[in-house]
Amino acid sequence: MHHQLQRIRAHAHPPALGVDALDPQLKTLNYLNQILATIEAERSGFEEALMLNSDGYVAEASADNLFIVRGNRLLTPATHVGALP
């Protein structure tokens, strides 16, 4: 099976509520940060928002799965940087 990688234009977005406001390890169904980031990205002409943690590292995307291709390796942000498990 062959999968095609797709590139999109994304906007880096710091968390509206603060990273420490919501524990990313808890599945609470609270997506307010993602919704606010998506609205801001779309208003700015972007297709997606990259969610940053308090240290400025990319933690996740607002609505899509986030992967980085480096050589022959497929990378994704670790859960300790704030991504949902």
QUIZIDA-V75297 format. One record per pair of residues at least 24 apart in sequence whose C-alpha atoms are under 6 Angstrom apart, sorted by the first residue. I is the first residue (numbers start at 1). J is the second residue. D is the distance in whole Angstrom. If there is no record, write none. Layout:
i: [I,I]
j: [J,J]
d: [D,D]
This chain:
i: [9,9,10,10,10,10,11,11,11,12,12,13,13,13,14,19,19,24,24,34,59]
j: [46,47,46,47,48,49,41,49,50,49,50,50,51,52,52,53,54,82,84,62,83]
d: [5,6,5,6,5,5,6,5,6,6,5,6,5,6,5,6,6,6,5,5,5]
